Amino acid sequence: MQVGRALAAIHSLPRALVMDADLPAYSADQCRSRMLHDLDRAAATGRIPGQLLRRWEQALEDTTLWRFSTRVVHGDLHEDNVIVHEGAWAP
């Protein structure tokens, strides 16, 4: 439950905070472009089943799915990037 609250608080932060801190910030279209690049790299391995690859390609090509307001995200929710103090979790 605490993890969910902490993540919700992060998602509620203003984008300007990220931009002012010179952290990476991407528009929805930039997110889509990055995902297309990642998909191309994954496809080049030949290890992605064809049906799954086509499904991902269709989702990335459907621009209506990429019309959203971006939010601040943690980015790397790994155990080394969080603090647990007296049983309470904090990013």
ABEGO torsion letter per residue (X at the ends): XAAAAAAAAAAABBAAAAAAAGBBBBBAAAAAAAAAAAAAAAAAAGABBAAAAAAAAAAAABAAAABBBBBBBAGBBBAAABBBBGGBBBX
